[in-house]
Amino acid sequence: MSVETGDRPGKIDARPVRHPGRYVAIVVIAVIVAMMVSSVVTNTRWDWSFTYQIMKYNPVIDGLWRGTIVGTVGAMVIGVVLGILLAIMRLSDNPVLRGVASVYVWFFRSIPRLVLLAMFGSGLAYLYPQVSLGFPFAEQLGHFIGLSSNATTFGHINVAQASNGIVIGIIGLGLSEAAYMAEIARAGIQSVDVGQREAAQALGMSSGKSMRRVVLPQAMRVIVPPTGNETLAMVKDTSLLSAIPVIAELFYQTSQIGSHSFKIMPGYMAAVLWYLVICSILAVVQMFLERKFGRGIGTQRADGGLRARMLGLAGGGPR
C-alpha cells in the first residue's frame, strides 16, 4: 500500500512472486547430477587412472598436435580465406563469378565430410595415380611434334603417396569448410549498411580497399560468433581424418590404445577430455574476440536505457 505525498507516490512495499516449482526443479536436477557423479566415481570400469595415463602417451600427444590442432588450424585458414573470396564472388555483379561461387557452395555443402575425405584418400589415387605439371595436352602435343613427355612437363606429383597424408586431409576439410564460411562471410558483409561502402568510395577508396578497411572490420561482429562455432566443430571433425586414413590423429590413437588394452571406455574418455580442453580454450578466445569486434555496438543504448530506468525508479517515476 502506498501513501501519496503531493503528486508523487510514497514508498512501494513490493514483494516478489514466489515460484515453488523452481525449487522443486533444482532439487530434482541436483539429485540426478549427484547420481551421475556417484556412478562415474564408484564404477571401477571407468578406470580413470588408465584414462589419464592414455592422455599422456606420446602417440596420443603426437596425434593431438599433428592431427587435431594442426589439422584444425590448417583447415580453418583455407576455409576462412577461400570462404571470404567466395562470399565476395557471390556478391559480385559478374554473373560468371556468382555462378561459380554458387555451384561451389552447393556442391561442398551437399557432400558429407566423411564421404569427401574418403574420396580424397582413395578416389584421387585411383583416378590420378600420378599428375604431370605442364601445359594442357602437353603430353599429346609432345608426341605430335616428336618431343618426349619430360620436355613438355615441369614435374610430377605422386598422388597415391600424397593422398595418405595429413596435407590432403587438411585440404579436404578446408575445401568443405570454405562453403560454410562463404555463407557466414556473405551474411556479415550484407549486414553492413550500403552507405558505408558508398562513403568509402566517395573518399576515393577502391572497391577492394573499402572492403578491407571499411566493410570487413564492421562485418566481423557478425562473422566472429559463427566462425567460432565452425572452429569448434572443426576440432571434432578432425576425427574424420581416419577415413583417409591418417593415423597421427587424436581419436584414432586413443581408440587403438583402448582396443589393444581391452579397455574401450578409458580410451574414448581420454579423447573426450582432450576435446573438452581444446574446445574450452577456443571458447574463451572466441569470447574475447566477440568483445573486441563488438565493442561499441549496442553498449551505449543498453546502458542508457538501464540508467534511465534506474533514475525513474529512484525519482518515484516520471514527473
C-alpha positions as CSV (number, residue, x, y, z in Angstrom):
1,M,0.0,0.0,0.0
2,S,1.3,3.4,-0.9
3,V,0.7,6.8,0.7
4,E,0.7,9.7,-1.7
5,T,2.5,12.9,-0.8
6,G,1.5,15.6,-3.2
7,D,1.8,14.4,-6.8
8,R,4.5,11.8,-6.0
9,P,3.8,8.3,-4.7
10,G,5.4,7.1,-1.5
11,K,7.4,4.0,-0.8
12,I,6.1,0.9,-2.5
13,D,6.2,-2.3,-0.4
14,A,6.5,-4.8,-3.3
15,R,7.0,-8.5,-2.7
16,P,8.4,-10.8,-5.3
17,V,6.2,-13.5,-6.7
18,R,7.0,-16.9,-5.3
19,H,7.9,-19.8,-7.7
20,P,7.9,-23.1,-5.7
21,G,8.3,-25.0,-8.9
22,R,11.8,-23.6,-9.3
23,Y,13.0,-25.1,-6.0
24,V,11.5,-28.5,-6.9
25,A,13.3,-28.4,-10.3
26,I,16.6,-27.5,-8.5
27,V,16.2,-30.4,-6.1
28,V,15.4,-32.9,-8.9
29,I,18.4,-31.7,-11.0
30,A,20.7,-31.9,-8.0
31,V,19.6,-35.5,-7.3
32,I,20.2,-36.5,-10.9
33,V,23.6,-34.9,-11.1
34,A,24.6,-36.5,-7.7
35,M,23.6,-39.9,-9.0
36,M,25.6,-39.5,-12.2
37,V,28.7,-38.3,-10.4
38,S,28.4,-41.2,-7.9
39,S,28.1,-43.6,-10.8
40,V,31.1,-42.2,-12.6
41,V,33.3,-42.2,-9.4
42,T,32.3,-45.5,-8.0
43,N,32.2,-47.6,-11.2
44,T,35.6,-49.1,-11.5
45,R,35.1,-49.9,-15.2
46,W,35.7,-46.3,-16.0
47,D,39.3,-46.8,-14.8
48,W,40.2,-43.1,-14.6
49,S,43.8,-43.7,-13.7
50,F,44.3,-45.5,-17.0
51,T,42.4,-42.7,-18.8
52,Y,44.9,-40.1,-17.5
53,Q,47.7,-42.4,-18.5
54,I,46.5,-42.7,-22.0
55,M,46.2,-38.9,-22.3
56,K,50.0,-38.7,-21.7
57,Y,51.1,-41.3,-24.2
58,N,53.5,-40.0,-26.8
59,P,51.4,-41.3,-29.8
60,V,48.3,-39.6,-28.3
61,I,50.2,-36.3,-27.8
62,D,51.6,-36.5,-31.3
63,G,48.1,-37.1,-32.7
64,L,46.7,-34.2,-30.7
65,W,49.2,-31.8,-32.2
66,R,49.6,-33.1,-35.7
67,G,46.1,-34.4,-36.4
68,T,43.8,-32.3,-34.3
69,I,45.5,-28.9,-33.7
70,V,47.5,-28.6,-36.9
71,G,44.5,-30.1,-38.9
72,T,42.1,-27.6,-37.4
73,V,44.3,-24.6,-37.9
74,G,45.2,-25.5,-41.5
75,A,41.6,-26.4,-42.5
76,M,40.2,-23.2,-40.9
77,V,42.9,-21.0,-42.6
78,I,41.9,-22.5,-46.0
79,G,38.2,-22.3,-45.2
80,V,38.2,-18.7,-44.0
81,V,40.4,-17.3,-46.8
82,L,38.6,-19.2,-49.5
83,G,35.2,-18.6,-47.9
84,I,35.7,-14.8,-47.9
85,L,36.8,-14.9,-51.5
86,L,33.7,-16.9,-52.4
87,A,31.4,-14.6,-50.5
88,I,32.8,-11.6,-52.4
89,M,32.3,-13.5,-55.6
90,R,28.6,-14.3,-54.7
91,L,28.0,-10.6,-54.1
92,S,29.7,-9.6,-57.3
93,D,27.8,-8.1,-60.3
94,N,29.6,-10.5,-62.6
95,P,27.2,-13.4,-63.3
96,V,30.1,-15.8,-64.0
97,L,31.7,-15.2,-60.6
98,R,28.3,-15.5,-58.9
99,G,27.6,-18.7,-60.7
100,V,30.9,-20.3,-59.9
101,A,30.7,-19.4,-56.3
102,S,27.1,-20.6,-56.0
103,V,27.9,-24.0,-57.6
104,Y,30.9,-24.4,-55.3
105,V,28.9,-23.7,-52.2
106,W,26.1,-26.0,-53.4
107,F,28.4,-28.9,-54.1
108,F,30.5,-28.9,-50.9
109,R,27.6,-28.3,-48.6
110,S,25.8,-31.3,-50.1
111,I,28.7,-33.8,-49.6
112,P,29.3,-35.2,-46.1
113,R,32.8,-34.6,-44.9
114,L,33.3,-38.3,-44.2
115,V,32.5,-39.1,-47.8
116,L,34.6,-36.3,-49.1
117,L,37.7,-37.3,-47.1
118,A,37.2,-41.0,-48.2
119,M,37.1,-39.8,-51.8
120,F,40.2,-37.7,-51.3
121,G,42.0,-40.5,-49.6
122,S,41.2,-43.3,-52.0
123,G,39.4,-41.9,-55.0
124,L,42.1,-39.4,-56.1
125,A,44.8,-42.0,-56.1
126,Y,42.6,-44.4,-58.1
127,L,41.7,-41.8,-60.7
128,Y,45.0,-40.0,-60.9
129,P,47.9,-42.1,-59.6
130,Q,50.4,-39.5,-60.9
131,V,49.7,-36.0,-62.1
132,S,52.0,-34.2,-64.5
133,L,52.5,-30.5,-64.2
134,G,52.7,-28.7,-67.6
135,F,50.6,-27.1,-70.3
136,P,47.2,-28.6,-71.1
137,F,47.6,-31.5,-73.6
138,A,51.3,-31.1,-73.2
139,E,52.0,-34.9,-73.4
140,Q,49.9,-35.3,-76.6
141,L,51.4,-32.2,-78.1
142,G,54.9,-33.5,-77.4
143,H,54.2,-36.8,-79.1
144,F,52.8,-35.0,-82.1
145,I,55.9,-32.8,-82.6
146,G,58.3,-35.5,-81.6
147,L,59.3,-34.4,-78.1
148,S,59.5,-36.6,-75.0
149,S,57.0,-36.2,-72.2
150,N,59.7,-34.8,-69.9
151,A,60.3,-31.9,-72.3
152,T,56.7,-30.7,-72.1
153,T,56.1,-31.1,-68.4
154,F,57.6,-29.2,-65.3
155,G,57.3,-32.1,-62.9
156,H,55.1,-34.9,-61.5
157,I,53.1,-35.4,-58.3
158,N,52.7,-38.8,-56.8
159,V,49.0,-38.6,-55.8
160,A,48.9,-42.1,-54.4
161,Q,51.6,-41.1,-51.9
162,A,50.3,-37.6,-51.1
163,S,46.7,-38.8,-50.6
164,N,47.6,-40.8,-47.5
165,G,49.0,-37.8,-45.5
166,I,47.6,-35.1,-43.2
167,V,48.0,-32.5,-46.0
168,I,45.3,-34.0,-48.2
169,G,43.1,-34.2,-45.1
170,I,43.6,-30.5,-44.4
171,I,42.8,-29.6,-48.0
172,G,39.7,-31.7,-47.9
173,L,38.4,-30.3,-44.7
174,G,39.4,-26.7,-45.8
175,L,37.5,-27.0,-49.1
176,S,34.4,-28.2,-47.3
177,E,34.7,-25.5,-44.6
178,A,35.0,-22.8,-47.3
179,A,31.5,-23.5,-48.4
180,Y,30.1,-22.8,-45.0
181,M,32.4,-19.8,-44.3
182,A,31.3,-18.3,-47.6
183,E,27.7,-18.1,-46.3
184,I,28.8,-16.7,-43.0
185,A,31.0,-14.1,-44.6
186,R,28.3,-13.2,-47.0
187,A,25.8,-12.6,-44.2
188,G,28.4,-10.5,-42.4
189,I,29.1,-8.3,-45.4
190,Q,25.4,-7.8,-46.1
191,S,24.8,-6.8,-42.5
192,V,26.9,-3.6,-43.1
193,D,24.9,-0.7,-44.4
194,V,25.5,0.1,-48.1
195,G,26.1,3.7,-47.2
196,Q,29.4,2.7,-45.5
197,R,30.8,1.4,-48.8
198,E,29.4,4.4,-50.7
199,A,31.1,6.8,-48.2
200,A,34.4,5.0,-48.6
201,Q,34.2,5.2,-52.4
202,A,33.3,8.8,-52.1
203,L,36.6,9.3,-50.2
204,G,38.4,7.8,-53.2
205,M,38.8,4.2,-51.9
206,S,38.7,1.4,-54.5
207,S,36.3,-1.4,-54.1
208,G,38.9,-3.7,-52.7
209,K,40.3,-1.2,-50.3
210,S,36.8,-0.2,-49.0
211,M,36.1,-3.9,-48.5
212,R,39.3,-4.4,-46.5
213,R,39.2,-1.3,-44.4
214,V,35.6,-0.4,-44.0
215,V,33.2,-3.3,-44.7
216,L,35.0,-6.3,-43.3
217,P,36.0,-4.7,-40.0
218,Q,32.3,-3.9,-39.3
219,A,31.2,-7.3,-40.6
220,M,33.4,-9.1,-38.2
221,R,31.0,-8.7,-35.3
222,V,28.6,-10.8,-37.3
223,I,31.2,-13.2,-38.7
224,V,33.1,-14.0,-35.5
225,P,30.4,-15.9,-33.5
226,P,29.5,-18.4,-36.2
227,T,33.2,-18.7,-37.2
228,G,34.0,-19.7,-33.6
229,N,31.3,-22.3,-33.8
230,E,32.8,-23.6,-37.0
231,T,36.2,-23.8,-35.4
232,L,34.9,-25.8,-32.5
233,A,33.1,-28.1,-35.0
234,M,36.4,-28.5,-37.0
235,V,38.2,-29.6,-33.9
236,K,35.8,-32.5,-33.6
237,D,35.7,-33.1,-37.4
238,T,39.4,-33.9,-37.4
239,S,38.4,-37.3,-36.1
240,L,37.1,-38.0,-39.6
241,L,40.7,-37.9,-40.9
242,S,40.8,-41.6,-40.2
243,A,38.9,-42.1,-43.4
244,I,41.9,-41.1,-45.5
245,P,43.5,-42.8,-43.3
246,V,45.6,-40.6,-41.1
247,I,46.9,-42.4,-38.1
248,A,48.5,-39.4,-36.4
249,E,45.2,-38.2,-35.1
250,L,43.9,-38.0,-31.5
251,F,40.8,-40.2,-31.6
252,Y,42.5,-42.8,-33.8
253,Q,45.3,-43.2,-31.3
254,T,43.2,-43.3,-28.2
255,S,40.7,-45.7,-29.7
256,Q,43.5,-48.0,-30.9
257,I,45.1,-48.0,-27.4
258,G,41.7,-48.8,-25.9
259,S,41.1,-51.6,-28.3
260,H,44.5,-53.2,-27.8
261,S,44.2,-53.0,-24.0
262,F,40.6,-54.2,-24.0
263,K,39.6,-51.1,-22.1
264,I,37.5,-49.2,-24.6
265,M,35.9,-46.5,-22.4
266,P,39.2,-45.2,-20.9
267,G,40.4,-44.8,-24.5
268,Y,37.3,-42.9,-25.5
269,M,37.3,-40.8,-22.4
270,A,40.9,-39.8,-23.0
271,A,39.9,-38.3,-26.3
272,V,36.8,-36.7,-24.8
273,L,38.8,-35.0,-22.1
274,W,41.3,-33.6,-24.6
275,Y,38.5,-32.4,-26.9
276,L,36.9,-30.6,-23.8
277,V,40.3,-28.9,-23.0
278,I,40.8,-27.7,-26.6
279,C,37.2,-26.5,-27.1
280,S,37.2,-24.8,-23.7
281,I,40.3,-22.8,-24.7
282,L,38.8,-21.9,-28.1
283,A,35.6,-20.8,-26.4
284,V,37.5,-18.3,-24.2
285,V,39.3,-17.0,-27.3
286,Q,36.0,-16.6,-29.1
287,M,34.5,-14.7,-26.2
288,F,37.4,-12.2,-26.2
289,L,37.2,-11.8,-30.0
290,E,33.4,-11.1,-29.8
291,R,34.1,-8.4,-27.2
292,K,36.8,-6.8,-29.3
293,F,34.8,-6.7,-32.5
294,G,31.5,-5.9,-30.8
295,R,32.9,-3.0,-28.8
296,G,30.6,0.0,-29.0
297,I,27.8,-1.9,-30.7
298,G,24.6,-1.6,-28.6
299,T,26.5,-0.9,-25.4
300,Q,25.6,2.8,-25.0
301,R,22.0,2.1,-25.9
302,A,21.7,-0.6,-23.3
303,D,23.5,1.3,-20.6
304,G,21.4,4.4,-21.3
305,G,18.2,2.5,-21.1
306,L,19.2,0.9,-17.8
307,R,20.3,4.2,-16.4
308,A,17.1,5.9,-17.4
309,R,15.0,3.1,-15.7
310,M,17.1,3.4,-12.6
311,L,16.7,7.1,-12.4
312,G,13.0,6.7,-13.0
313,L,12.7,4.3,-10.0
314,A,14.8,6.4,-7.8
315,G,12.8,9.5,-8.5
316,G,9.5,7.8,-8.0
317,G,8.5,7.7,-11.6
318,P,8.3,10.3,-14.3
319,R,7.2,13.8,-13.3
